[in-house]
Amino acid sequence: MFRHTPLRIATLVLLGAAAILYGLNAEYFGLEILTEIAILAILVIALDMVAGFGGMVSLFHGALMGIGAYGFTLLATKAGVAPLPAMIGAMALGGVVGWIVGAICARTHGIYFIMATLAFGQMAYSYIFESSFFGGDDGLSGAPRLDLSGLGIDLNDSRGFAFFALALLLAAYLAAVAILRSGLGRSVTGILHSEQRMRALGLNVWRVKAAIFGLSGVLAGLAGTLAAQHIMYVSPGLLAWTVSGEALVVVILGGLGTLVGPVVGAAFFVLLKHEVSAHTTHWHLVVGVILIAVVMSRANGIFGWLEARVARWQGRTHAAKTGNLALEGDSDA
């Protein structure tokens, strides 16, 4: 079951404070980067729920984000639905599609699960790419943003939209925490550690996997609706397997199964991408080298490495205190 440690809470506070300060002082380009980080962070939180806590490494989450983006745009433009209900509808669509794919793939494991989710993602990409209803390879434009002028918030302003994205990121994180702390979250963790034991206890494993995959799809759909509003345009590229692969890289870089780590990874990845791409077009090479270094070090990403170091330091401190107490006891005797 997911737990908040002092280190995780401190990391979240520091990230939140840094994001707010940056958002208050950044210019247009910096605010665009902040929004990009928030959208990617929501997506990787959704992926970490199934991959880090359920052992279901998915290459379908990019497609889920794309489905949310297309669902929102179609509802808001062609169906004439107001942006807020369109967002809710698109998130629900992501949840339904996620549940269906999770149910179908639930009986597969390891590489077979990865390939099955990849196949579903490619099917969704190919269908939307070739469908004139979805705009084909031209995509769809005109995705509107929510109207929060009644609250004094202008989402057409880049600063206002960046803080809106951060607020949704916070909501997505809290939702993921609530899910992982629930009975469903404990069941998913149990399946990760021993699926056979959970079956022996009478748990319907495929339903649990489908349920967590569906809830993860809701959050991925939220990331899609935010991406559509960000650029006010959607294209089949949102559903490409490379988007899922990039999200998986971010989760591994940050720390699989930590929930906080993927947020750290999202910030690190986006900032690194923009910084390196300013000097060379081969920024993927730099990210690849860093990923190889993380994997070869056997650390669970950036945040996992930090947690391990803190735990080791605490262990040494505790051992030192215990030894001092023992020495004091011997001297008293």
C-alpha positions in Angstrom: 0.0 0.0 0.0 1.2 3.5 -0.8 2.5 5.5 2.2 3.7 9.1 2.5 7.1 9.2 4.2 8.6 12.5 5.5 10.9 12.5 2.5 8.1 12.1 0.1 6.1 14.9 1.7 9.2 17.2 1.8 9.8 16.5 -1.9 6.2 17.3 -2.8 6.4 20.5 -0.8 9.6 21.6 -2.5 8.3 20.7 -5.9 5.1 22.6 -5.3 6.9 25.7 -3.9 9.4 25.7 -6.8 6.5 25.4 -9.4 4.6 28.3 -7.8 7.6 30.5 -7.6 8.6 29.7 -11.2 5.1 30.3 -12.4 4.9 33.7 -10.8 8.2 34.9 -12.3 8.5 33.0 -15.6 7.8 34.6 -19.0 5.7 32.9 -21.8 8.2 30.2 -22.8 8.8 29.3 -19.1 5.1 29.0 -18.5 4.7 26.7 -21.5 7.4 24.5 -20.0 5.6 24.5 -16.7 2.4 23.4 -18.3 4.2 20.7 -20.3 5.6 19.3 -17.1 2.2 19.3 -15.4 0.6 17.4 -18.3 3.3 14.8 -18.5 3.3 14.4 -14.7 -0.4 13.6 -14.7 0.2 11.0 -17.5 3.1 9.3 -15.6 1.1 9.3 -12.4 -1.5 7.3 -14.2 1.1 5.0 -15.7 2.8 4.4 -12.3 -0.5 3.3 -10.8 -0.6 0.3 -13.1 3.1 -0.3 -13.8 4.7 0.5 -10.4 2.0 -0.8 -8.1 0.3 -3.4 -10.3 3.3 -4.7 -12.3 1.4 -4.0 -15.6 3.9 -2.2 -17.8 1.7 -0.5 -20.4 2.5 1.0 -23.8 -1.2 2.0 -24.2 -1.2 5.1 -22.0 -0.2 7.5 -24.7 -3.2 6.2 -26.6 -5.4 6.8 -23.5 -4.2 10.4 -23.3 -4.9 10.8 -27.1 -8.4 9.3 -26.6 -9.1 11.8 -23.9 -7.8 14.7 -26.1 -9.9 13.6 -29.1 -13.0 12.9 -26.9 -12.8 16.3 -25.4 -12.3 18.1 -28.7 -15.1 16.2 -30.5 -17.6 16.8 -27.6 -16.7 20.5 -27.4 -16.6 21.2 -31.1 -18.8 18.8 -33.1 -21.3 17.9 -30.3 -21.5 21.4 -28.9 -21.0 20.3 -25.3 -19.6 22.9 -22.8 -15.9 22.4 -22.0 -16.4 21.2 -18.4 -18.9 18.4 -19.2 -16.8 17.6 -22.3 -13.8 17.1 -19.9 -15.8 14.8 -17.7 -17.1 12.9 -20.7 -13.6 12.5 -22.1 -12.2 11.3 -18.8 -15.0 8.8 -18.6 -14.2 7.6 -22.1 -10.6 7.1 -21.1 -11.8 5.1 -18.1 -14.1 2.9 -20.1 -11.4 2.2 -22.8 -8.8 1.6 -20.1 -11.1 -0.9 -18.3 -11.8 -2.8 -21.5 -8.1 -3.0 -22.5 -7.2 -3.9 -18.9 -9.8 -6.7 -18.8 -8.6 -8.2 -22.1 -4.9 -8.0 -21.2 -5.4 -9.1 -17.5 -4.5 -12.7 -18.1 -1.2 -11.9 -19.8 2.1 -11.1 -18.0 5.5 -9.6 -18.6 6.4 -9.1 -22.2 3.1 -10.5 -23.4 1.2 -7.8 -21.5 3.5 -5.1 -22.9 3.1 -6.3 -26.5 -0.7 -6.6 -26.1 -1.0 -3.0 -24.8 1.3 -1.9 -27.6 -0.9 -3.6 -30.2 -4.0 -1.9 -28.8 -2.2 1.5 -28.9 -1.2 1.0 -32.5 -4.7 0.0 -33.5 -6.1 3.2 -31.9 -3.4 5.3 -33.6 -4.0 3.7 -37.1 -7.8 4.1 -36.8 -7.7 7.7 -35.9 -4.9 8.5 -38.4 -7.0 7.0 -41.3 -10.4 8.2 -40.2 -11.8 11.4 -41.8 -14.2 11.8 -38.9 -11.2 12.4 -36.6 -9.5 14.7 -39.2 -7.1 12.0 -40.4 -3.4 13.0 -40.2 -4.5 16.7 -40.1 -6.0 16.3 -36.7 -8.7 18.5 -35.2 -8.4 22.2 -34.3 -10.6 24.5 -32.3 -10.4 22.8 -28.9 -11.7 25.4 -26.4 -10.5 26.1 -22.9 -12.6 26.2 -19.9 -14.2 29.5 -19.0 -13.4 30.3 -15.4 -13.9 34.0 -15.8 -16.6 33.8 -13.1 -13.8 32.9 -10.7 -11.6 35.6 -11.9 -9.3 33.2 -13.8 -8.4 33.8 -17.4 -7.3 30.5 -18.9 -6.4 32.2 -22.2 -3.6 33.8 -20.3 -0.5 31.5 -20.2 0.1 32.1 -16.5 -3.5 31.4 -15.6 -3.5 28.2 -17.6 -0.1 27.0 -16.1 -1.5 27.3 -12.6 -4.7 25.6 -13.7 -2.6 22.7 -15.0 -0.8 22.6 -11.7 -4.1 22.5 -9.8 -5.2 19.5 -11.9 -1.9 17.8 -11.3 -2.4 18.1 -7.5 -6.0 16.8 -7.9 -4.7 13.8 -10.0 -2.0 13.0 -7.4 -4.4 13.1 -4.5 -6.9 10.9 -6.5 -4.1 8.4 -7.2 -3.1 8.3 -3.5 -6.7 7.8 -2.5 -7.1 4.9 -5.0 -3.8 3.2 -3.9 -4.8 3.5 -0.2 -8.2 2.0 -0.9 -9.1 -1.7 -0.8 -8.6 -1.8 -4.6 -5.1 -0.4 -4.2 -4.2 -3.0 -1.5 -5.5 -5.7 -3.7 -3.4 -4.5 -6.7 -0.3 -4.5 -4.4 -1.1 -8.0 -3.3 -1.4 -9.2 -6.9 2.0 -7.6 -7.6 3.7 -9.5 -4.8 1.9 -12.9 -5.3 -1.0 -13.3 -7.8 -1.4 -17.0 -7.0 -1.9 -16.2 -3.3 -4.5 -13.6 -4.1 -6.3 -16.1 -6.3 -6.2 -18.6 -3.5 -7.8 -16.0 -1.2 -10.7 -15.8 -3.6 -9.8 -12.5 -5.3 -11.1 -12.0 -8.8 -7.7 -10.9 -10.3 -8.8 -9.9 -13.7 -11.5 -7.6 -12.3 -9.0 -5.9 -10.0 -6.6 -5.4 -12.9 -9.3 -4.0 -15.1 -10.6 -1.7 -12.4 -7.1 -0.1 -11.7 -6.4 0.1 -15.4 -9.7 1.9 -15.9 -9.1 4.4 -13.1 -5.6 5.0 -14.5 -7.4 5.6 -17.9 -9.5 8.3 -16.3 -6.3 10.2 -15.2 -4.7 9.6 -18.6 -7.8 11.0 -20.2 -7.5 14.1 -17.9 -4.0 14.6 -19.2 -5.4 14.4 -22.7 -8.1 17.0 -22.1 -5.5 19.3 -20.7 -3.1 18.7 -23.6 -6.0 19.5 -26.1 -6.7 22.8 -24.3 -3.1 23.7 -24.0 -2.4 23.8 -27.8 -6.1 23.9 -28.8 -5.4 21.2 -31.4 -5.1 17.4 -31.4 -3.4 15.1 -33.8 -2.8 11.4 -34.1 0.7 11.9 -32.8 -0.8 12.0 -29.3 -1.6 8.3 -29.7 1.8 7.2 -31.0 3.6 4.5 -29.1 6.5 6.8 -28.7 4.4 8.9 -26.3 3.8 5.8 -24.1 7.5 4.9 -24.4 8.5 8.4 -23.3 6.1 8.2 -20.3 7.6 4.9 -19.3 11.1 6.3 -19.6 10.0 9.2 -17.3 8.6 6.7 -14.7 11.8 4.7 -14.7 13.9 7.8 -14.4 11.9 9.2 -11.5 11.3 6.0 -9.6 8.9 3.2 -10.4 6.2 2.5 -7.7 6.9 5.7 -5.7 4.2 8.0 -7.2 6.4 11.0 -6.2 9.3 9.8 -8.3 7.4 10.1 -11.7 6.6 13.7 -10.9 10.3 14.3 -10.2 11.0 12.5 -13.4 8.6 14.6 -15.4 10.2 17.8 -14.3 13.7 16.4 -14.9 12.8 15.1 -18.3 11.1 18.2 -19.7 13.8 20.6 -18.3 16.6 18.4 -19.6 14.9 18.1 -23.0 14.6 21.8 -23.5 18.0 22.6 -22.1 19.8 20.0 -24.3 17.7 20.7 -27.4 18.9 24.3 -27.3 22.4 23.1 -28.0 21.8 19.9 -30.1 19.0 18.1 -31.9 20.3 14.8 -30.4 18.7 15.3 -27.0 17.3 11.7 -27.1 20.9 10.5 -27.0 21.6 12.3 -23.7 18.3 11.0 -22.2 19.2 7.5 -23.3 22.6 7.7 -21.7 21.1 8.9 -18.4 18.5 6.1 -18.5 21.2 3.5 -19.1 23.1 4.9 -16.2 20.1 4.7 -13.9 19.3 1.1 -14.9 22.9 0.0 -14.6 23.2 1.5 -11.2 20.3 -0.7 -10.0 18.7 2.3 -8.3 15.0 2.8 -8.6 15.3 6.0 -10.5 16.3 9.4 -9.2 13.9 9.5 -6.3 14.4 5.8 -5.5 18.1 6.4 -5.2 17.5 9.3 -2.9 15.1 7.2 -0.7 17.7 4.5 -0.5 20.4 6.9 0.6 18.2 8.5 3.2 17.2 5.0 4.5 20.9 4.0 4.7 21.7 7.2 6.6 18.8 6.7 9.0 19.9 3.1 9.5 23.5 4.1 10.4 22.2 6.8 12.7 19.9 4.3 14.5 22.7 1.8 14.8 25.0 4.5 16.2 22.4 5.5 18.8 21.8 1.9 19.7 25.5 1.3 20.2 25.9 4.4 22.3 23.0 3.3 24.5 24.6 -0.2 24.9 27.9 1.4 25.9 26.2 3.6 28.5 24.4 0.5 29.9 27.7 -1.4 30.2 29.4 1.6 31.9 26.5 1.9 34.4 26.7 -1.8 35.1 
